[in-house]
Amino acid sequence: MQKFSEEQIKRQDFVDNQIYDLAKRLIPTSIEIEWDIEMIGDIRDTIQHWLVDRYKIVDELEFYP
């Protein structure tokens, strides 16, 4: 199993938290959503597709190690 550096773990946490915060901000009511890594992962995969694969702005490990 691959060991991630502290920096890589921080990057993963940052990306996942930003996605969760974005999803919460997009809800037009005061309804709260729970942390759901499946939802976060689906959104992350889509963002990664656009930023890494399509636009080639960053490589995969820069975006989400």
Backbone hydrogen bonds, N-H to C=O, Kabsch-Sander energy under -0.5 kcal/mol:
donor,donor_aa,acceptor,acceptor_aa,energy
9,I,5,S,-2.3
10,K,6,E,-2.4
11,R,7,E,-2.1
12,Q,8,Q,-2.4
13,D,9,I,-2.6
14,F,10,K,-2.5
15,V,11,R,-2.7
16,D,12,Q,-2.6
17,N,13,D,-2.6
18,Q,14,F,-2.5
19,I,15,V,-2.3
20,Y,16,D,-2.3
21,D,17,N,-2.7
22,L,18,Q,-2.4
23,A,19,I,-2.5
24,K,20,Y,-2.2
25,R,21,D,-2.3
26,L,22,L,-1.7
27,I,23,A,-0.6
27,I,24,K,-0.9
40,I,36,D,-2.6
41,G,37,I,-2.7
42,D,38,E,-2.1
43,I,39,M,-2.4
44,R,40,I,-2.9
45,D,41,G,-2.5
46,T,42,D,-1.7
47,I,43,I,-2.6
48,Q,44,R,-2.9
49,H,45,D,-2.2
50,W,46,T,-1.8
51,L,47,I,-2.9
52,V,48,Q,-2.8
53,D,48,Q,-1.2
54,R,49,H,-2.4
55,Y,50,W,-2.7
57,I,51,L,-2.5
58,V,51,L,-1.1
62,E,59,D,-0.5
63,F,59,D,-2.1
64,Y,60,E,-2.8
